[in-house]
Amino acid sequence: MQLIEKQKLRFNYGLTESQIQRLFREAKRDKAPTGEKLLELLERRLDNAVFRAGFAPTAVAARQLVRHKHVLLNGRSVNIPSIRVRPGDRIALTEKGRKIPVALESLAEPALSRPEWLSFDEAACAATVTRTPSADEVPFPVEVQHVVEYYAVRL
């Protein structure tokens, strides 16, 4: 069960094993409960925010949009999917990014409903992070305690 839950997190967020281990170590050092902090760190990744805002149909496509510099973070072009967004950050597509067919389709019909921690401005085609996401806003069921137990033994 522990392995299944860990793999569920890895595949839903599109991370490698070393990336999720690094996030777990960071979550463990925080004063907040490790599982909740881990989910918060995962939700705050730029590629996830791009996906959740509806700019891309999948997390993998969102990662590629970021990697190819089609995403602006606070008006600056970025290409690092693991950047953490903070409250007040503004995420938008570049002019070239707005013309990509996959992004256009995703904006018209997002794969998931937009979370409460993101406010979306249709006119500007931009999303603003209004607050830090909480662990219960993860869009799929996950028993994060199993993930914590899995890594507690191994790391």
C-alpha positions as CSV (number, residue, x, y, z in Angstrom):
1,M,0.0,0.0,0.0
2,Q,2.8,2.4,0.9
3,L,4.5,1.9,-2.5
4,I,1.3,2.3,-4.4
5,E,0.5,5.6,-2.7
6,K,4.0,6.8,-3.3
7,Q,3.8,5.9,-7.0
8,K,0.4,7.5,-7.3
9,L,2.0,10.8,-6.1
10,R,5.0,10.4,-8.4
11,F,3.0,9.7,-11.5
12,N,0.3,12.3,-10.9
13,Y,2.9,15.0,-10.5
14,G,5.3,13.6,-13.1
15,L,8.3,13.5,-10.8
16,T,11.3,11.3,-10.7
17,E,12.2,9.3,-7.5
18,S,15.0,11.6,-6.6
19,Q,12.7,14.7,-6.9
20,I,10.1,13.3,-4.6
21,Q,12.7,12.2,-2.1
22,R,14.2,15.7,-2.0
23,L,10.7,17.1,-1.4
24,F,10.1,14.6,1.3
25,R,13.3,15.5,3.1
26,E,12.3,19.2,2.9
27,A,8.8,18.4,4.2
28,K,10.2,16.4,7.1
29,R,12.4,19.3,8.2
30,D,9.4,21.6,8.5
31,K,7.4,22.1,11.7
32,A,4.1,21.3,9.9
33,P,3.0,17.6,9.6
34,T,5.2,15.9,7.0
35,G,2.4,14.6,4.8
36,E,0.6,17.9,4.6
37,K,3.8,19.8,3.9
38,L,4.7,17.3,1.2
39,L,1.4,17.8,-0.6
40,E,1.7,21.6,-0.3
41,L,5.2,21.5,-1.8
42,L,3.9,19.4,-4.7
43,E,0.9,21.7,-5.3
44,R,3.1,24.8,-5.3
45,R,5.4,23.6,-8.2
46,L,5.1,25.9,-11.2
47,D,4.3,23.0,-13.6
48,N,1.5,21.9,-11.4
49,A,0.1,25.5,-11.1
50,V,0.2,25.8,-14.9
51,F,-1.8,22.5,-15.2
52,R,-4.2,23.4,-12.4
53,A,-4.8,26.9,-13.9
54,G,-5.9,25.1,-17.2
55,F,-3.1,26.2,-19.5
56,A,-2.3,22.6,-20.3
57,P,-4.3,19.3,-20.5
58,T,-1.9,17.3,-18.5
59,A,0.9,17.8,-16.0
60,V,3.4,16.5,-18.5
61,A,2.2,19.1,-21.1
62,A,2.4,21.8,-18.4
63,R,6.0,20.8,-17.7
64,Q,6.8,21.0,-21.4
65,L,5.2,24.5,-21.7
66,V,7.4,25.7,-18.8
67,R,10.5,24.0,-20.3
68,H,10.0,25.6,-23.7
69,K,9.6,29.1,-22.1
70,H,6.0,29.6,-23.0
71,V,5.1,30.5,-19.4
72,L,5.6,33.9,-17.7
73,L,6.0,34.1,-13.9
74,N,5.4,37.6,-12.7
75,G,6.1,38.9,-16.2
76,R,9.4,37.0,-16.6
77,S,9.9,34.0,-18.9
78,V,10.9,30.9,-16.9
79,N,11.9,27.4,-17.9
80,I,12.3,25.6,-14.5
81,P,9.2,23.5,-13.7
82,S,10.1,23.0,-10.1
83,I,10.0,26.8,-9.2
84,R,7.7,27.2,-6.2
85,V,4.8,29.7,-6.6
86,R,3.9,31.9,-3.7
87,P,0.8,33.9,-2.9
88,G,0.7,36.9,-5.2
89,D,2.6,35.3,-8.1
90,R,1.0,35.8,-11.5
91,I,1.2,33.0,-14.1
92,A,0.5,33.7,-17.7
93,L,1.3,32.3,-21.2
94,T,3.6,34.2,-23.6
95,E,2.1,35.5,-26.8
96,K,3.6,32.5,-28.6
97,G,2.3,30.2,-25.9
98,R,-1.3,31.5,-26.4
99,K,-1.2,30.3,-30.0
100,I,-0.4,26.7,-29.2
101,P,-3.4,24.5,-30.1
102,V,-3.1,22.3,-27.0
103,A,-3.1,25.3,-24.8
104,L,-6.1,26.8,-26.6
105,E,-8.0,23.6,-26.2
106,S,-7.1,23.3,-22.6
107,L,-8.1,26.9,-21.8
108,A,-11.5,26.3,-23.5
109,E,-12.1,23.1,-21.6
110,P,-9.7,22.6,-18.6
111,A,-9.0,18.9,-17.5
112,L,-9.7,19.8,-13.9
113,S,-11.7,22.5,-12.2
114,R,-9.5,25.4,-11.1
115,P,-8.7,25.3,-7.4
116,E,-9.6,28.0,-5.0
117,W,-6.0,29.0,-4.4
118,L,-5.7,30.2,-8.0
119,S,-7.8,33.1,-9.3
120,F,-8.1,33.1,-13.1
121,D,-8.4,36.2,-15.2
122,E,-10.0,35.1,-18.5
123,A,-9.4,38.5,-20.2
124,A,-5.7,38.6,-19.5
125,C,-5.4,34.8,-19.8
126,A,-3.5,34.7,-16.5
127,A,-3.8,33.1,-13.1
128,T,-2.8,34.6,-9.7
129,V,-1.9,32.5,-6.7
130,T,-4.2,33.9,-3.9
131,R,-3.0,31.7,-1.1
132,T,-0.9,28.7,-0.2
133,P,-2.7,25.4,-1.3
134,S,-3.7,23.0,1.5
135,A,-3.3,19.3,1.5
136,D,-7.0,18.6,1.1
137,E,-7.0,20.4,-2.3
138,V,-5.1,17.6,-4.0
139,P,-7.3,16.6,-7.0
140,F,-7.0,12.9,-6.5
141,P,-7.4,10.6,-3.5
142,V,-4.1,9.9,-1.8
143,E,-3.3,8.4,1.6
144,V,-0.3,10.6,2.3
145,Q,0.4,8.9,5.6
146,H,1.4,5.7,3.6
147,V,3.9,7.8,1.7
148,V,5.4,9.2,4.9
149,E,5.7,5.7,6.3
150,Y,7.3,4.5,3.1
151,Y,10.0,7.1,3.2
152,A,10.5,7.1,7.0
153,V,11.9,3.6,6.8
154,R,14.0,4.3,3.6
155,L,15.5,7.7,4.1
